[in-house]
Amino acid sequence: MDVKTGLFYLFAVVLLFAAFRVITARNPVYSALYLVLTFFQAAAIWLLLRAEFLAIALVLVYVGAVMVLFLFVVMMLDIDVDSIRQGFWKHFPLAAGIGALIALEMAAVLMGGFRMEGAPRGAALAAAPGTSNTLELGKLLYSEYLYPVQIAAVILLVAIIAAIALTLRKRKDSKSIDPADAVRVKARDRVRIVTMPATRAAEPVAAQTPADAQTGAKA
């Protein structure tokens, strides 16, 4: 077994362990951190396959942006983990069935790829001198897969617009102030004088003598 094969098995084992801990960790923050580790291991496997662009994109997009956002959201929200775990075993058979179905589909796709005769196109391009994975990937995306790329872009645009619309809707618990209402407010509405009873009795004021009055006037 050469070094490349050993690194592949090492990254694969760590990836499987981190992916398993994502769904079994009790703390949501730990789950997100294990997911970051999973992405890093997947990027390392992409590097072994000479797909540098996909590895860098996985690290920059998912680890650098998406997972950081997940961590901020998880740490800011007060999630009641105990209430979420109450229905775990109730929905476990359905989740296990869906997971088994996805595993079978992935196995069918991978076994079909392993049975293909000849070297795949990506390996031939990577072995050819003077070729760029990014250039070849761009040619495929904007030639053979142009319509799927455009459809994905439209779906992402609709998702962005929907997210903005949901955040701008009027909510009952919102603390925002309408600037128009602030401009139309009247002076008598800005300050309100409230008479409150004294908390203790006022101290008696000593009577001033004529000498004290003269001293105060000179001061």
C-alpha positions as CSV (number, residue, x, y, z in Angstrom):
1,M,0.0,0.0,0.0
2,D,1.5,3.3,-1.1
3,V,1.3,6.7,0.7
4,K,-1.6,8.0,-1.3
5,T,-3.8,5.0,-0.5
6,G,-2.9,5.2,3.2
7,L,-3.8,8.9,3.3
8,F,-7.1,8.1,1.6
9,Y,-8.0,5.5,4.2
10,L,-6.9,7.9,7.0
11,F,-9.1,10.8,5.7
12,A,-12.0,8.4,5.1
13,V,-11.9,7.0,8.6
14,V,-11.8,10.4,10.2
15,L,-14.6,11.6,7.8
16,L,-16.8,8.8,8.8
17,F,-16.1,9.3,12.5
18,A,-16.8,13.0,12.3
19,A,-20.0,12.5,10.3
20,F,-21.2,10.0,12.9
21,R,-20.5,12.4,15.7
22,V,-22.5,15.1,13.9
23,I,-25.7,13.2,14.5
24,T,-24.8,11.8,17.9
25,A,-23.2,14.7,19.7
26,R,-25.4,16.1,22.5
27,N,-24.3,19.7,22.1
28,P,-25.3,21.4,18.9
29,V,-22.1,23.4,18.9
30,Y,-20.1,20.2,18.9
31,S,-22.2,18.9,16.1
32,A,-21.4,22.0,14.0
33,L,-17.7,21.7,14.8
34,Y,-17.6,18.0,13.8
35,L,-19.3,19.0,10.5
36,V,-16.5,21.4,9.9
37,L,-14.0,18.5,10.5
38,T,-16.0,16.4,8.0
39,F,-15.8,19.1,5.3
40,F,-12.0,19.4,5.8
41,Q,-11.6,15.6,5.4
42,A,-13.7,15.7,2.3
43,A,-11.5,18.5,0.9
44,A,-8.4,16.5,1.6
45,I,-9.9,13.5,-0.4
46,W,-10.6,15.9,-3.2
47,L,-7.0,17.0,-3.1
48,L,-5.9,13.3,-3.4
49,L,-8.1,13.1,-6.5
50,R,-6.3,16.2,-8.0
51,A,-9.5,18.3,-7.8
52,E,-7.9,21.3,-6.3
53,F,-10.7,23.7,-7.2
54,L,-13.4,21.6,-5.6
55,A,-11.4,21.2,-2.5
56,I,-10.7,24.9,-2.1
57,A,-14.4,25.7,-2.9
58,L,-15.5,23.3,-0.3
59,V,-13.3,24.9,2.4
60,L,-14.0,28.5,1.4
61,V,-17.8,28.2,0.8
62,Y,-19.0,25.7,3.3
63,V,-16.4,25.9,6.1
64,G,-15.6,29.6,5.7
65,A,-19.2,30.9,5.2
66,V,-22.0,28.4,5.8
67,M,-20.6,26.7,8.9
68,V,-19.5,30.0,10.5
69,L,-23.1,31.2,10.0
70,F,-24.4,27.9,11.5
71,L,-22.2,28.4,14.5
72,F,-23.3,31.9,15.1
73,V,-27.0,30.9,14.9
74,V,-26.6,27.9,17.2
75,M,-24.7,29.9,19.8
76,M,-27.1,32.8,19.7
77,L,-30.3,30.7,19.9
78,D,-31.4,29.2,23.2
79,I,-32.2,25.7,22.0
80,D,-33.9,23.4,24.4
81,V,-32.2,20.1,23.5
82,D,-34.2,18.0,25.9
83,S,-37.5,18.9,24.2
84,I,-36.0,18.1,20.8
85,R,-34.8,14.6,21.9
86,Q,-38.3,13.6,23.2
87,G,-39.4,12.3,19.8
88,F,-36.1,10.7,18.7
89,W,-37.0,7.1,19.1
90,K,-40.5,7.7,17.7
91,H,-39.2,8.9,14.4
92,F,-36.1,6.7,14.4
93,P,-37.6,3.9,12.2
94,L,-38.6,6.4,9.5
95,A,-35.2,8.1,9.6
96,A,-33.4,4.7,9.5
97,G,-35.4,3.7,6.4
98,I,-34.6,6.9,4.6
99,G,-30.9,6.6,5.5
100,A,-30.8,3.0,4.2
101,L,-32.5,4.1,1.0
102,I,-30.0,6.9,0.4
103,A,-27.1,4.5,1.2
104,L,-28.4,2.0,-1.4
105,E,-28.8,4.7,-4.0
106,M,-25.2,5.9,-3.4
107,A,-23.9,2.4,-3.6
108,A,-25.7,1.8,-6.9
109,V,-24.3,5.0,-8.4
110,L,-20.8,4.3,-7.1
111,M,-20.8,0.6,-8.3
112,G,-22.0,1.8,-11.7
113,G,-19.1,4.2,-11.9
114,F,-16.6,1.5,-10.9
115,R,-17.8,-0.8,-13.6
116,M,-17.2,1.8,-16.3
117,E,-14.5,0.7,-18.8
118,G,-11.4,2.8,-19.2
119,A,-10.2,5.7,-17.2
120,P,-12.6,8.5,-16.4
121,R,-12.4,11.8,-18.2
122,G,-11.3,13.7,-15.0
123,A,-8.3,11.4,-14.5
124,A,-7.2,11.8,-18.1
125,L,-7.4,15.6,-17.8
126,A,-5.5,15.6,-14.6
127,A,-2.7,13.4,-16.1
128,A,-2.4,15.5,-19.2
129,P,0.4,18.1,-18.8
130,G,-0.5,21.8,-19.0
131,T,-4.2,21.3,-18.2
132,S,-6.2,23.2,-15.5
133,N,-9.0,21.6,-13.5
134,T,-10.6,25.0,-13.1
135,L,-10.6,25.7,-16.8
136,E,-12.0,22.4,-17.7
137,L,-14.6,22.6,-15.0
138,G,-15.7,26.0,-16.3
139,K,-16.0,24.7,-19.8
140,L,-18.3,21.9,-18.7
141,L,-20.4,24.2,-16.5
142,Y,-21.0,26.8,-19.2
143,S,-21.3,24.4,-22.2
144,E,-22.8,21.0,-21.4
145,Y,-24.4,22.0,-18.0
146,L,-25.4,25.6,-18.8
147,Y,-29.1,25.1,-18.2
148,P,-28.7,23.3,-14.8
149,V,-26.3,26.1,-13.7
150,Q,-28.9,28.8,-14.7
151,I,-31.7,26.9,-12.9
152,A,-29.6,26.6,-9.8
153,A,-28.9,30.4,-10.0
154,V,-32.6,31.2,-10.3
155,I,-33.5,29.0,-7.3
156,L,-30.8,30.6,-5.2
157,L,-32.1,34.1,-6.2
158,V,-35.6,33.1,-5.2
159,A,-34.4,31.8,-1.9
160,I,-32.5,35.1,-1.2
161,I,-35.6,37.2,-2.1
162,A,-37.8,35.0,0.1
163,A,-35.4,35.3,3.0
164,I,-35.3,39.1,2.7
165,A,-39.1,39.2,2.5
166,L,-39.4,37.1,5.6
167,T,-37.1,39.3,7.6
168,L,-38.8,42.5,6.5
169,R,-42.3,41.4,7.4
170,K,-44.0,43.2,10.3
171,R,-43.7,41.2,13.5
172,K,-45.5,41.8,16.8
173,D,-42.3,41.4,18.8
174,S,-40.3,43.8,16.7
175,K,-38.8,46.8,18.6
176,S,-38.3,48.9,15.5
177,I,-39.6,52.5,15.2
178,D,-41.2,54.0,12.2
179,P,-39.3,57.2,11.3
180,A,-42.5,58.8,10.0
181,D,-44.2,58.4,13.4
182,A,-41.1,59.9,15.1
183,V,-41.3,63.0,12.8
184,R,-45.0,63.5,13.4
185,V,-44.7,63.4,17.2
186,K,-45.7,66.5,19.1
187,A,-43.7,68.4,21.7
188,R,-46.2,67.5,24.5
189,D,-45.8,63.8,23.7
190,R,-42.0,63.9,24.0
191,V,-41.8,64.8,27.7
192,R,-44.3,63.8,30.4
193,I,-44.1,65.3,33.9
194,V,-45.2,62.8,36.5
195,T,-45.8,63.7,40.2
196,M,-44.6,61.1,42.5
197,P,-44.9,60.9,46.3
198,A,-41.8,61.6,48.3
199,T,-40.0,58.6,49.7
200,R,-39.1,60.4,52.9
201,A,-40.3,63.5,54.7
202,A,-38.6,66.8,53.7
203,E,-36.1,68.1,56.1
204,P,-37.1,71.4,57.8
205,V,-35.3,74.5,56.6
206,A,-33.7,76.5,59.3
207,A,-34.7,80.1,59.5
208,Q,-32.0,82.5,58.3
209,T,-30.7,85.3,60.6
210,P,-30.0,88.7,59.3
211,A,-26.2,88.0,59.6
212,D,-26.6,84.9,57.5
213,A,-28.5,86.8,54.8
214,Q,-25.8,89.5,54.6
215,T,-23.1,86.8,54.3
216,G,-25.0,85.1,51.5
217,A,-25.5,88.4,49.7
218,K,-21.7,89.2,49.9
219,A,-20.9,85.7,48.5
